[in-house]
Amino acid sequence: DDKTVQEVLAKQVDLRKYAAEVESGLRSLEGASIKDYIAESESLAGLHTQIRDCDGVLDSLESMLRSFQGDLASISAQIKFLQDESLSMNVKLRNRKAAEEQLNGFVEKLIVSPELVTNICEAEVNESYLDFVLQLNEKVSFAKTDAAAATAAAGDIAPELEKLRLKAVQKVKDFLLLKIGSLKVKKTNIQILQQNVLLKYARLYRFLVEHAPETAAEVKEVYTTTMSATYQRHIKGYLADCMRLHSEAATKADLVGAEEWGAAASSFAGIFSAKPATARGDAAYKLGERAAVLAALAEPPLIPAVLQQQSKASLHYEEIFRSVATLLMDTASTEHDFMAEFFGETDAFDHIFGKAIFLVMESLEGILISSWDAIGCLLLVRVNAEQRASMAERHQPLLASFFQRVQVLAWSRFKAIMEAHVASLVAFAPKPTAEVHPHYVARRYAELVASLRALRTAAVDATLGSILRALRAEVERLLSGKLATLLSSRKHQAAFLVNNYDVVVTVLAERGARGEDSAHFEQLLDTVKAMFVEEQLAA
């Protein structure tokens, strides 16, 4: 496969001869090489020496590097050791700092400075003293914790804290009782004193609740008793001032069927006279301006001193009740808010207002038991219901039992008065007369029904309707069954009934009180008109 051999074979040369030539050439080259090597032997020897020196240097470098490698390994181990030590020291430092902070906080919360002792014992109770009490409160509360109580430091400081607590409790108690006592002073603005003074020191009371519950209960009891007497005195005085202006709207003599004293009918009155003869008028049956009390429900209480300076100053009882109840509502709302903010509870509310409410109820019962004013009673029912709803809108279910009792009393008396009206009609004893003008009973009835219908509400409509039907039946029976029969002729009887029924229908229409009653009398009126026409034609 050798290329040179292939070329020789291709030329057909003798291989032995060719091999001898090649061998001769190799010997010549070998000899020349030996000569060159001999000629360069010194250079080669120098090179050998240099290489041997380099090997020594390299061995030295290797030894040095190995030494450095060992040193670096040692340094790395030291660095790792130092890193571990550094981490350990950092952990210890953090722990010591945390322990120091906790210890400082513990000492700060527990230790009592001389300044605090001096201020608690000697300083005047004011806004600054409140800060001292709060500091003491924090220390006393902290000393009672399980963590602090288990330490010797807390045991050492506990007697001193107890002395300061007792001193602070006594000073706070004296201060609060002094401020509560000022509420008794006449002409004191209670709300301003509550808002600007007592509420500002509400945290003093909470200090008593937390660290002296019995003292806190004593302060609360004194406040409750004081305010109960104060509100009782205020309501009593206000009610007395208002009652001096009270005027009775109706008496028992103003029952629908009561005899009208001094009535004098004119014998010259026309047969269809529309005006009854009256001696005292019919104001007891008219609502008139008395309805204004319903429009004044949102107004502030009346000021009796101002009213007394006005000419003809007089008040119906529903106006007095509206004003007193408004005062009671406003006072109760303010007191409820104060108690919730100062005491944190309102459980003493009923105790505070019990006597004041009793006075109002006593006055109401005294008026109602002798009242014959049906309009006034129904106005009381309306005023009471509106005020009760007003308190509900304020989301304050206060005075609920008061409103309920007023409702029961006023409504019960109203029904009793209406029964008395009906009884007066049943017992009415007519006197013989030849007059056909409208009877005063018809006018009274019409005015009373118009007034009551104007005051009806959905809550009382059904019961009121039943009462008015009973009254209407007796009026009709009196007019047609008793009074009309006293007249000699059917013509005069018809004229009498026309006049009376017309008065009823007209008054109800004028007062805007059309309804079941007016419809009934309109039907009766049409019937008696037809009867009168027949009698006229037959005459």
PEKATA-V219471 format. One line per field, one symbol per residue. ss: DSSP state (A for helix, B for strand, O for the rest). psi: psi as a letter, one per 30 degrees, with the letter a starting at -180 (. if undefined). burial: I if it has 24 or more other ideal C-beta (glycine too) atoms within 12 Angstrom, else O. A space follows every 10 residues. Layout:
ss->???
psi->???
burial->???
This chain:
ss->OOAAAAAAAA OOOOAAAAAA AAAAAAAAAA AAAAAAAAAO AAAAAAAAAA AAAAAAAAAA AAAAAAAAAA AAAAAAAAAA AAAAAAAAAA AAAAAAAAAA AAAAAAAAAA OOOAAAAAAA AAOOOOAAAA AAAAAAAAAA AAAOOAAAAO OAAAAAAAAA AAAAAAAAAA AAAAAAAAAA AAAAOOOOOA AAAAAAAAAA AAAAAAAAAA AOAAAAAAAA AAAAAAAAAA AAAAAAAAAA AAAOOBOOOO OAAAOOOOOO OOOOOOOOOO OOOOOOOOOO OOAAAOOAAA AAAAAOOOOO OOOAAAAAAO OOOOBOAAAA AAAAAAAAAA AAAAAAAAAA AAOOOOOOAA AAAAAAAAAA AAAAAAAAAO OOOAAAAAAA AAAAAAAAAA AAAOOOOOOA AAAAAAAAAA AAAAAAAAAA AAAAAAOOOO OOOOOOOOOA AAAAAAAAAA AAAAAOOOOO AAAAAAAAAA AAAAAAAAAA AAAAAAOOOA AAAAAAAAAA AAAAAAAAAA OOOOOAAAAA AAAAAAAAAA AAAAAAAAO
psi->fkeeeeeeee fhlkeeeeee eeeeeeeeee eeeeeeeeeg eeeeeeeeee eeeeeeeeee eeeeeeeeee eeeeeeeeee eeeeeeeeee eeeeeeeeee eeeeeeeefe kjleeeeeee eflkjaeeee eeeeeeeeee eeffleeeff leeeeefeee eeeeeeeeee eeeeeeeeee efffkkgkje eeeeefdeff gefeeeeeee fieeeeeeee eeeeeeeeee eeeeeeeeee eeffgkkkfl affgkegkkj kgkjkkfgkl fhkfjljkeg ahfffkebff fffefgefll lljeeeeffk khjlkleeee eeeeeeeeee eeeeeeeeee eefglgfgee eegeeeeeee eeeeeeeefg kgjeeeeeee eeeeeeeeee eefghjhlge eeeeeeeeee eeeeeeeeee eeeeeegkjk kklgkglkkf eeeeeeeeee eeefflleeg eeeeeeeeee eeeeeeeeee feeeffkelf eeeeeeeeee eeeeeeeeee ghhkbeeeee feeeeeefee eeeeeeef.
burial->OOOOOOOOOO OOOOOOOOOO OOOOOOOOOO OOOOOOOOOO OOOOOOOOOO OOOOOOOOOO OOOOOOOOOO OOOOOOOOOO OOOOOOOOOO OOOOOOOOOO OOOOOIOOII IIOOOIIOII IOOOIOOOII OIIIIIIIII OIIOOOOIOO OOIIOOIOOI IOOIIOIIII IIIOIIIOII OIIIOOOOOI OOIIOOIIIO IIIIIIIIII IIOOIIOIII OIIIIIIIII IIIIIIOIIO IIIOIIIOII OOOIIIIIOI OOIOIOOOOO OOIIOIIIOO OIIIIIIOOI IOIIOOIOOO IIOIOOOOOO OOOOIIIIII IIIIIIIIII IIIIIIOIIO OIIOOIOIIO IIIIIIIIII IOIIOOIIOO IIIIIIIIII IIIIIIIIOI IOOOOOOIIO OIIOIIIOII IOIIIIIIII IIOIIOOIOI OOOOIIIIII IIIIIIIIII IIIIIIIOOI OOOIOOIIOI IIOIIIOIII OIIIOIIOOO IIIIIIIIII IIIIIIIIOO IOIOIOIIOI IOOIIOOIOO IIOOOOOOO
